[in-house]
Amino acid sequence: MGAKILAGEEFGAHGDLAKNMGVEYLEASAERVVGRMPVKGNTQPYGLLHGGASCVLAESLGSVGSALHAGPDRIAVGIEINATHHRSATEGYVTGVATRAHGGRTLATYDIVITDDQDRRVCSARLTCMLRDAPPGG
């Protein structure tokens, strides 16, 4: 990878779930967000990466991109996510790349591709966030 691993707080990603699952943000802009997550600790009973864990990674990356697209006085709230799980992962890390598919004033949509350490596609996801004005004082 070679990219500097950045703290999620640098992008306004303060959620405990992504932190507890080990999500690391590698790069972030309104157009593209890259992050990774360990497979270990995020598996289902058969030792395979949990599909819900892939969704957490996808939504975390797409939400950061949406927040950056929205700007400092607005917030991004996920309203729809879908995911197709193509193959299992049992070790190492999975890496997600979220690419903006649409960036408007009220909605932002990101296509997210998650791959394993061998660059094989594990999951394809799409996230849409609603963009709103930030509440006063928040």
N, C-alpha and C positions, 0 to 999 in steps of 0.2 A: 504494500500500500504506500508506504513512504510519506503519507500525509500526516500532519500533526493532528493528534487526537485532541479535540476541543471539548470543554465542559458544556453540557446542555444549557446551563444557565446563560451562556453567552448568546443563545438564540431565544431566550425566553422560555425554554423547555424545563419547567420546574416540577413536573409531575413525578410523584414517588414511584409509580408503576414502572416506567421506563428505567429509572435509576435502579430499582430493585432487581430488574431483569438484566442489568449490565449493559444497557444501550450506551454506546459511545458515538458521539457525533464527530465525523472526520472533516466535513466540509459543509458549508451552508450558504445558500443565496436564495433569493426568491425564485430563481429558475431551476435550481438543482440542490438537493440535500443528499449527502452520503453518510451512512452510519453503519455500525456493526453491532452484533450481539453474540455472546457465547451460546453455544448449544447446551453445554453443561449447565444444569440448573433450570433449564427451560424445556424439559422433555415431558412426554406423556408416559404412561406406565410401561410401554414397550421400549423405552430408551430412544425414541425418535423425537425430533424437534416438534413441539406442540404447535398445531395449526394456529391456536390463539396467540402463541408467542410471535409467530410471523405477522399476525395482524397487529400486535402491539408495536412491533418494529415499523411496519408500514405506516400505521397511524401516527406514530411519533415523528417519523421523517416528514410525512406529508403535512402534518400540523405545523412543524417548524417552518417549512417553506411557505405555507399559507400565512402564518403570522408575519413573516418577513415581507411577503407580498402586500399584506394588509397595511403595514406601516405602524409607527409607534403609538398612535392614538386610537387604534382599532384592535379588535380581538378576532381570533379564528376559532370556530366551534365545529367540530366534526359532525356532519349530518348523515353521511352514507359511506360505508366501506364494503368492498367485496374482494374476495381473494380466491384464487385457484392454486391449490397445492399440487405441484408437479412431481416432486420427488422428496424423499426423506433426507434428513441430515442427522448424523449420530455423534459427531465430534467437531471440534474446532469452532469456527465462527461462521455466521452467516452475515453477508453484507447486503445492505439495501441501498438502492439508488432511486430517489424520488425525483421525477422530472415533471415540471409544470406542463399540463395539457391545456389548461384554461386559467386565465387570471383576469377576473372582472372586478367590479366594485362590490358586488354582493356575494359572489361565489368564487372559489378557487378549487381546481381539480388537479390532482397529481397521479401519475402512473408510477407505480413502484415495482421494481424488479429486485427480487432477493435471490442471491446466489450463495453457493457454498464455497469452501476454500479451493475447490478445483474449478471454480467459475461455471458450475452447472446451475441452471435455473431451478430453484427450490419452490418459488412462489411468485405469482404475478398478482398485484393488487391495484386497486384504484380507490382513492379517497377524495371526497368532496367536502369542503368546509364552507360554512356560511361566515361571511365577514360582517362584523357589526362594530358600531362605535363602542369604545371602552366605557364601562360605567364610570360615573363621576367618582373620583378618589380611588379608583382601583386600577 
